[in-house]
């Protein structure tokens, strides 16, 4: 009898344990907060959820809607008071799900979009998140003036601090956020640039807020910038990798962006400026646009590569370089069509020693200084026409170092100056010059 009673108690206890496990497994998740972050023609919607959840989504037309189903999620969250400044979203509301245990969210849209939905696992104080990216496939074409834009006397450098806001970027083993490191170095670089006469810095973000990677190059286009520098910190699944690297836009991504520019030209001839008025037919217009854009993007990529080499040369005085030559990749932030653009990885935040270094203010300043030196060196050698630095270069007397086979009369002809003016500028009595002699070339 005692054995029978003991067995009954054990069975009862197991039943309670199994019931408890099942009940725990069926516990529903909650939506704790919803944030809408518009950025020009793109919008990110972030759902903070209390537990990891699976989801599915689909689109509906006439009117345009995006329907997101969250599995095993309570439906008591109200979407009525969400701050919505997005031009793509009318409102967010509930709808009836297929299963009573699920939540169905409907995003009513103002136009057709390209949606992407993904989840993020907890990182430090960030919990589970479901992220919805809405991208306008047909943004309004940027109106351009048919007259040539007035050149800024300053050389304009756009500094892009990677990540920000709800996007912390990579997180180091001690909890360091990439977004904070990149913003600190960016502000240091901004200060150095703005202290240099003839240079001007523009930040894509000056605080801790989110900007879509697709919108960051728009800042460079709007400012008619001469360079975009995007600052990041690398990470890997193991702690061993370390060192910096510099990246430029891959040829494949450049060709993709060229295609998008041409599609925009098909819709709006303003991108060709006054040239569109003298082109007789659409086929010729497209051929002309393709030629111009190709040349512009090739020149931009070549300049990006040259600047990258100078950055690497300066950075390796401060830190080990993970890559000793410029690398290419399909980064959205590098896609400004006429602006040389580089992405600088200042080190691996996943490496404990480099995380420690990046948390040291003096080390971040050294990195910012190395970036400044490379930028200054590049633009001192090749200042854009119409800038203060170009004027200073043009006002300096031209010089020529005599090589074997060169004569004074040959140099006068080459530089289109009178022989007597060339002699006078160099205080020469005769026509003889020696190899290695440095001659001043007069302006006229």
Steps between C-alpha positions, in 0.01 A plus 500: 500500500786737588667427165171567318454835677860602427456415132179706486678798656785473250256486206314804637826690543611416145162615369546837670853534363394411146198731521724780623747449218221499244347811653838673492553397138162650411568833675435772248737780419412869514579798281658743746568796270489603133728762343469648151824653369456680167803599295417680177342238274568205733340403831595250772239362741639334815284280724639431847361160604518325835619169357633358178222444248466363150320704238380507141390786276336570167389799291153607392419740217224755435554645753866424578550314828765290670358228727726355772394195705678449835466150639378441856478873581242690703277750319457756779759752375343819361644642176294821531755722674815411306698802382489476120691754291552268204379597153465128417268395787138613540440308822555166674202298626392156618321245283354155558775232494459146371574359843354632825842480664663730244508875434440646155634850438404697188718788381296719268732656243486813287666323205653168394821421688767232513463344847752306702429346841757345731553436870783595733598302809573675830832683523587646840204721601326457164232233512336301222403715203311453176622751240306600190680701230286676241679627192345717230605341165408818310613799703431845369777609266734758643440830323818644355578843373585516130772751583829376640484499882700770674817349637551523877837659576547241772576137427197322650557176691191302609576292810268206560500349850382142445181364661312698770174504690325163508790355298798465739724332242744242631543460875835420664555232763493768772176649364643784291260618229644561154261794449661690789857440381422610144324817615790596728764457227276681250467802728877508553555491125234767450685731741835452325348565157310812606816643658678482162433803273362380167335185641145456633349194668135390482375221730232253387408468868619704796319300770370157589223449245438267208555587133440247224822399316321585175446861616854575613647549150214743430666740745813498283294563186304783663817670627682450166770340714854424389535192721287275723674314783292236679651387832432153643649239733529141377394184684539123465362189667838428665715750693826446306461724190625854545605802299354768277395497135371740235223418249379645172193425291519181294473522122187283506320730743617804301342350187175440692491862614570609143192307387287673764625840387409416142152387604455833675619678186232318302243657734653845529751665265604750766793279596662588168460871560504725195641218285153339488371797298729425205450122489260404226365162610469276804750238382767763446419654836547166677828432319626848589392460863664158526827640366499796737402296807752228418783751476390671821477178702829366364672825598335488842613140562855580384516797738359283782777247441771770507367647824472151653870433439591823679269411792662157534848654495408738782290255705775238517705755699233469770367144479556166334323472163287190445505574125806676353327607178155648427218243491180521296146409606135581436442752781192721458670794673760521221254547214498881456551507120736798474664504842815299578397286796693275737403284799763479775499213750705634793553155655322191630280589795461123555873482583544568877819702457363711217176556693716627787695725262185642343369592846815709553434860391864568407499198268179612328660843452802338336271319257313822422831682447620231258181536296540879499864482381411270211207720393713814519784339303267381224321832449818709528631302204173500302275785620167526313478792258344812647603429859724709722771235486487495118541880496797476735657238273441710189650809664819316579767522228520193283828312514669255268795272563714469188536150359740352249435626145308812606608846392391848601331567165316164518368582849390847392299341220354231725378748762395759239718781640746730324863390517609841632238482779628156596859629515397806700304299757804276558770773466668319210741677263526218245297210364679222686333300779629201691329170584333523842477878496165629631350776288218739592238513224345851478123535472520660156 
